[in-house]
Amino acid sequence: MMKIRMFIGICLLVLLTSICTAEEKLPLGIVLEKPDEGPSVKTEVGYMVPYETVIPGTDVKYKMIPVAGGVATIGSPEMEADRQDQEGPQFEVEISPFWIGQYEVTWKEYKSYMAMHDIFKGFETHKLRLLSEDKNPLVISAPSNLYDTSFTYRNGEEPELPAVSMSQYAAKQYTKWLSLMSERFYRLPTEAEWEYACRAGTKTAYHFGDDPADLDDYGWHYGNSNETTHPVGQKQPNPWGLYDMYGNACEWVLDGMLEDGYAKFSGKRVSTADALVKTKELFPRVVRGGYYDLDPQDCRSASRLPSSDDEWRGEDPNIPLSPWWFTSGPALGVGMRLVRPLEDGLSMKEKEEFWKADVQIIVEDVDFRIDEEGRGARGFVDKLLPKAIKELRDKE
């Protein structure tokens, strides 16, 4: 009898060990068993669940929420005549599962990336982590130190405020930096992914219905914001647990904006990749969700705002104009939100398409700023970077 009990005990121990080992090998945000509470998304490898983690080398946390795949109807059924060109006609997009940031990226998160400027400069001074051709896939640019904080921090720089006024290029470099630090693939959402997550399965103008008067409970807009951003997460979330999808800060997506809206997609069902509007034009690019200085009707699920050369960096005194920062108009209310796709079988070259400067003028501006003016910095990023930063600080 004693031997039988010992055998059963050993079997249970082996089973528990194998389960724990399997759990340890799963990607962050995946569990084997469906949780009793909270959102979860069933996949072939387990259940996607919310996760909170830290930016490596810091104590700064961020939280991601799972979103199931499905078919998104993009565009506005209730569009008015003056929005016809931007928001219609409607079409469908097949969406694959992904995680999305529960909140907009905050200043405490974004400043961890901004700090790379002085860190990369320090590496140069002390001849640490020198750049070489084999490191090229891991190289990012870090934003130049701000020449006038009254532009970028016009709405404040408290840690829980959404980070704003970065260019789309800088937003994409942030996602590359975080991806390489964490060894998980982050990027900006496509426009279709963003609207799908914002609507959260609803078909009304807002996820809470059609009445703009109800927006006070869910977002900061012209009527209740006192013309400034507010700490993230103070309003009610949408049905999928995402905060500030309306108002507070507009959010960058990957897409460019076409003059005729979605005309080329009219009546079609396309993949997320095919729905992505790639462009070689610097302007206009799309931001979503509306911001604190817009009326409620301009913060609907389908609302789109185009970036603008004249309005968004008209006050920039630098020549060339900054590739990392905008300085005026709506840009002072433009931020970002992270997406992490469930499927991560892309090569580094394919991921770089989501991270890089996609117009030559940005490439040239970055090179000129860093190589000629000494503003901005380059360095390579990998999981060893936090240790190298500590070594640098010990030297200094």
Protein Blocks (a to p, Z undefined) as FASTA:
>chain_A
ZZmmmmmmmmmmmmmmmmmmmmmmpcghiafbdcfbdcddddfkbccdddddddehiabd
cdddddddddddedjfkbcfklmmmmmccdddddddddddfbdcdfklmmmmmmmmmmmm
mmmmnopaiacfklmmmpccdddddfblklmmmnopafklccehiafklmmmmmmmmmmm
nopacddddfklmmmmmnnopabfbfnbjbfklmmmmoccfklnoopacdehkaccdfko
pahkgghiacddfbdcdfkljmmmgoiacdfklmpccdfbfbdcddehiaakbcfklmcf
klccdddfklmmmmpmbdcddfkbccehjllmcccdddddfblcbcfklmmmmmmccbfk
lmmmmmmmmmmnopajdddddfklmmmmmmmmmmZZ
